[in-house]
Structures are given as structure tokens and as C-alpha cells.
Amino acid sequence: MKRQNENNEQEEFSEETEDEVIYGDEKKPHSKFRPLIIMLIVLIVIASIAIAVFLIGKNYIKSRFIGKINYESNNGYSIDENAVNGTEETVPNADNLDEVEQSLIDADAKTFFDSVDIISDNYVENILLIGTDERETGSWNGNSDSVILISINNKTKKIIMTSFMRDLYVYIPGVDKCDKLNASHAYGGSELLCATVSGNFKVHVDQYFRVDFYGLMDIIDAAGGIDMELIPEELPVANQYISDMCGYTGEDPNNYYINQSGMVHLNGMQAVAYARIRYVGNADFERTNRQRKILNALADNCKSMSMSELTSFADKALPNITTNMDSEKIWDLVSNAFKYLNYEIVSARVPFDDTSTGTYINGVSVLLPDYKKNVELLIDTIYGE
């Protein structure tokens, strides 16, 4: 039996393919549904296989790679008020704040910490990257000389890297006093640093990844080093840091000194020395910029790696990282990695321009932030459209 279709072509079908086939008084479904049912079954089978492969891959990645990261549980922070090791350089005859001015500033900072709500939203993931100056493993918590908040905004498709300057004068919970931001890590570790950033700048953050000097060296070496442009004034300062770090490792600094400016390929030791420079240009403002440049260079290296190169890099880099993020959460980040590579990267810094005042307290250089302005700008940068 034949009929014309909409394109005037002949289409064959049998009596059994009418809309209904009658068996006695009972009507059975049209048999043209059978291919759809078969297709549905096939799709379910394919989906099941895909899920199985995915789960095998997930378990493999978790055991092969994620399991190499060092984990810390969130047990709350214990305070060691004697941990700050006194390495801060003081300025003789500095124009210090007097005790009355300092008391008023401290009181305002504590009030702001206690009274203003912290912002969070489920479309933004905030993770604190912490670089410590711990020189001998386990000797102390270390100052957090590099604090970069990574904010993954899945609405705007942006990754915002916000550097928090080490000299910010902030209220530190637990010790119940104001001090430089980098001291909060020395007092109570990474959890206290997260609480300090959240409370002072009102952006919810309780997850972190941490690495010390020598771990960062290993990570950069695992990536094959990075290309960075240096100006002549940076060389002697970087080389002094190289001498300092080699004093702890027992290596010969002559093997690491940087001998030329311009575009230079840096190994791990040299790159960390470059990241520590704060006496060239605009002090810590430029140092935070150097640290972000290093992260960008590492990201660019990873983008160009083959799968085998990425595997080798992960094997060498991950044991140098410590986190409080559980393996399931890390898996979520890993599984979305290729998506994140297409996100726009935005750089920011706290304090923002013209939102802080430099001064001295007890001979130590500090930055007094305008909390309200910085919080408004930070929230707009991370959560704004």
C-alpha cells in the first residue's frame, strides 16, 4: 500500500504500520514506535557505558593525581602569638602613628569586621592561593607573603585574580588585634588567614591552596620554567634573594644568578626570587603584579602542554600543594578545567588605587585601607556584571 508524502514522494508501508493494529477488541500501539523504543534503549546503554567510563576516569584521576595533594582538615585554628618571627624590617626614626591614632584606627577596624555582612553567591567560587615564606618545613606557619584570591564567576565567565597586599593593616580574629595581613597566617595558619580576609573585605572565602618558597620552585621547574621580562634594576635584588634561599638549601648561588635583563627564561629558584622583589619600583604594589605575572605564565605553559606533559607536570607539582578542599570539590574543578581555560582572566589588587594610606606603626610600614571603598570595589569586581 502506498501514499504520497509532503514532498510528493511515494512512501511504502504495510497494513501493520497503520496508526493502530486491531487484535480482536484490543488496540495495540502503532509499531512505528518500536524503533524509538529501541533507540531509547540504545541511548540508555550508551549513557551507562559513558557514566562507567567517567567514573573509572574519575577514580583514576583521584587516586593518580588528586591523592598526591596534601590535605588539612578544618579543625579551627590554634593561635600562636609568638609565631611572628620578627623578620619585619623596621625603619629607624619613622614617623609613627601615635598611640591615640592607632587605638582609634584599631577600634574602627574591629567594628567594621564585626558589623558588616559577608557576601557570597553560588555562581562564584572563591579560593585563596597562599604563598608562605616558611623556609624550614614545620618550623612555623610562615608569613603569607603572597595572598591571591581566585574568584571563578560562572555567570560572567571570568576568573578574577585579586592580590591582597601583605602590608594591609587589618583586624585579626583569634588574636583580637590589628596587625599586617601577612601576620595572620603566622598567628593561626591558613584558616585564620581565610577568616581575616573574609571578615575585613566581606567576600566569603574558606577554601585555600598553599605552597611555600621551595614548593613553588618545584612547580615552576616542573612546568619547564617561565619566560619573564626583567629590567636591569631588578637583577641585583633578585640575586640577593637567590643568595638568601641558597643559604637554606645549601646550593651554590652562582648556579642561579640572573646575569641579564630583558626577556629571560627563569627556572624555579630564579622565578621565586623575582616574585619576592619589593624594593624596585612601587614596593609591594609591583611585587603583587610580579606574582600575578608568574601565575599567568604558568597558566600559559599548561595550555600548550600535551597530555603526557600535563601528566608529568601534575606528578611533580601536586605533592608541593596543601589544601583544605576535599577531593570531590577538587574533582569538580578538574572536570571543569577546559571550560575555565576559555574564561576571561581579570587582575585586581586590594587596596585598589587611591583607597589606602601608607604610614608606620612601631617603625613598620603598613597600609591603612579605606574598608568601605575597597569592599565596594572588590564586590563589584568579583560579583558584578
Secondary structure, DSSP 8 states (H G I E B T S, - for coil): -EEE-TTS-EEE--GGGSS-EEETTEEE--TTHHHHHHHHHHHHHHHHHHHHHHHHHHHHHHHHTGGGSEE---------TT---S-S---TT--B--HHHHHHHHHHHHHHHHHS--B--TTEEEEEEEEE---STTS----EEEEEEEEEETTTTEEEEEEE-TTBEEEETTTTEEEEHHHHHHHHHHHHHHHHHHHHH-B----EEEEEHHHHHHHHHHTT-EEEEE-TTHHHHHHHHHHHHHHHHT--GGGT-----EEEEE-HHHHHHHHH--SSSSHHHHHHHHHHHHHHHHHHHHHT--HHHHHHHHHHHGGG-EE-S-HHHHHHHHHTHHHHTTSEEEEEEES-TTSEEEEEETTEEEEEE-HHHHHHHHHHHHH--
